[in-house]
Amino acid sequence: MRYTMLATITAVTAAALAMPVAGLLGYRQLKRARLTKQLRITTPNGIDESGFVRIGGIDQWVSIRGEDLHNPVILEIHGGPGASNLVFIPRTRSWERHFTIVRWDMRGSGKTFAAAGQAGQGEMSLDRLQQDALEVTEHVRARLGLPKVLLVANSFGTVLGLRLARSHPDLYSAYVGTDQNVIAGERDSSAYHALCDRLRKAGKRKELSAVTAMGPDATAWNAHQWAEHAKIAVTSDPLTFDTMKTVVVRSLWFSPLHTLRGLRACMKGMSFSEQLGPQALAVNEWAEGTAFSLPFFIFQGDSDMLTPPEPARRFFDDVTAPAKEFALIRDASHFASFRHPDQFLDLMLTKVRPAITSEPLAR
């Protein structure tokens, strides 16, 4: 993927949390209590369970939530690398009326990392994560008695998501990518050049010098350059910067599922998982294949500067699939589905759900 979530969070946390510590902690406690009430699932056929499952030889955290087990089941593949989606559950609570959502903290992420620390994560590779995802899929199918689940991947998770969708259409009813990464080695450096143009127009000479020194070939960047590029990209774009402050940092800070110690573990997990970045940048999506044997959807932020919609659209145009659709989420940068969860839900209900079930929509 083209950036690290850790770098973006580090860049904006101080600005987002500009409040006296005592007042901030008190407000956090009240906010978390309100969110805890909102998250309660009380419907007769609902499900709210979470805990550790033995996946790939280590204990990994899996959460299953939804108001009706008759609804389609989503397996989320989160981004980062190392950035759990559990913190976004309050923002996406409305999704759980229409879908049962499985959220899995990959090795190196969130509660999985917090439980065993760095030494307990085992092998950290894309191939290992892909195998883990298949084991999680089999666990969910067995637990809920399903032939297939709906695969929804965001950001870094879309690298894994595309691989899973290509190779296992027998397990997944459809693929949905958002904040879709389309990695093609040196084939596409449009996001890099767009960043240089923004910095040049803004007169940010120091940042432009740093980015220019990196060069456009992301596969040649080291871990420090990768993180620095992310920081500069986020802080140079007002919409992305605002999204980090109002969506990502706030979701982390007020998460009712995480203590302060748990949040520190999440941050450490993101730092630890940065080692996956260079592996992802070595991928070429066209070389891996554009033929998919399941319905294929990409829903991208219309103003995403980190994973721009144009490369995603070019890849989409080359995809062959039984059904496919591309749509833009309005006024959205990266983290489009979490900035505008209602827009994303509308796309899921009007585009995706009809492709995987004949049941009428219930709004």
DATATA-V281334 format. One record per helix or strand. SS is the DSSP state (alpha for helix, beta for strand). FROM is the first residue (numbers start at 1). TO is the last residue. If there is no record, write none. Layout:
ss:SS from:FROM to:TO
ss:SS from:FROM to:TO
//
This chain:
ss:alpha from:5 to:16
ss:alpha from:21 to:38
ss:beta from:47 to:55
ss:beta from:58 to:66
ss:beta from:72 to:77
ss:alpha from:86 to:88
ss:alpha from:93 to:97
ss:beta from:99 to:104
ss:alpha from:110 to:116
ss:alpha from:118 to:120
ss:alpha from:126 to:144
ss:beta from:149 to:154
ss:alpha from:157 to:167
ss:beta from:172 to:178
ss:beta from:184 to:184
ss:alpha from:190 to:202
ss:alpha from:205 to:214
ss:alpha from:218 to:220
ss:alpha from:223 to:235
ss:alpha from:238 to:253
ss:alpha from:260 to:273
ss:alpha from:276 to:281
ss:beta from:284 to:284
ss:alpha from:285 to:288
ss:beta from:291 to:291
ss:beta from:295 to:301
ss:alpha from:309 to:318
ss:beta from:320 to:320
ss:beta from:324 to:329
ss:alpha from:336 to:339
ss:alpha from:341 to:356
//
